[in-house]
């Protein structure tokens, strides 16, 4: 039986600068895809995209 994806909790992008306040946080959840929010305004809402859309987004970034 394959391992089910687990909720990772919110985490900062690995590309966020250490001293910068211009960061985004991501959260990977089974059944909901990937959430993205502003780290400075965690309660201000989040954008959720499906896993396939997130994979295409990352592939596009890596191709740049």
C-alpha positions as CSV (number, residue, x, y, z in Angstrom):
1,X,0.0,0.0,0.0
2,X,1.5,3.4,-1.0
3,X,2.0,6.0,1.7
4,X,-0.8,8.6,1.7
5,X,0.4,12.2,1.5
6,X,0.4,13.9,4.8
7,X,-0.4,17.4,5.9
8,X,3.0,19.2,6.0
9,X,1.8,22.3,7.9
10,X,2.8,25.7,6.6
11,X,6.5,26.2,5.7
12,X,8.5,29.0,4.1
13,X,9.8,28.7,0.6
14,X,13.3,27.4,0.4
15,X,14.0,30.4,-1.9
16,X,12.9,33.0,0.7
17,X,15.8,35.2,1.9
18,X,16.6,34.8,5.6
19,X,16.4,38.5,6.5
20,X,13.6,39.4,4.1
21,X,10.0,39.9,5.0
22,X,8.9,39.2,1.4
23,X,8.2,35.5,1.9
24,X,5.4,33.1,1.0
25,X,4.5,30.0,2.9
26,X,3.2,26.8,1.4
27,X,1.2,23.9,2.7
28,X,0.7,20.5,1.1
29,X,-2.4,18.6,2.1
30,X,-4.0,15.5,0.9
31,X,-7.3,16.2,-0.8
32,X,-6.8,19.9,-1.0
33,X,-3.6,20.3,-3.0
34,X,-1.2,23.1,-2.1
35,X,-2.0,26.3,-0.3
36,X,0.1,29.5,-0.6
37,X,-0.1,32.5,1.7
38,X,1.7,35.7,2.7
39,X,4.0,34.9,5.7
40,X,3.4,38.5,7.0
41,X,-0.4,38.1,7.0
42,X,-1.1,34.4,7.8
43,X,-4.7,35.2,8.7
44,X,-5.3,37.1,5.5
45,X,-6.4,34.2,3.4
46,X,-4.6,31.7,1.1
47,X,-4.7,30.5,-2.5
48,X,-5.3,26.8,-3.0
49,X,-4.4,25.0,-6.2
50,X,-4.6,21.3,-7.1
51,X,-1.5,19.1,-7.1
52,X,-1.4,18.9,-10.9
53,X,-1.5,22.7,-11.3
54,X,1.2,23.1,-8.6
55,X,3.4,20.6,-10.4
56,X,3.0,22.5,-13.7
57,X,3.8,25.8,-11.9
58,X,7.0,24.4,-10.4
59,X,8.1,22.9,-13.7
60,X,7.6,26.3,-15.4
61,X,9.7,28.0,-12.7
62,X,12.5,25.5,-13.0
63,X,12.5,26.0,-16.8
64,X,13.0,29.8,-16.5
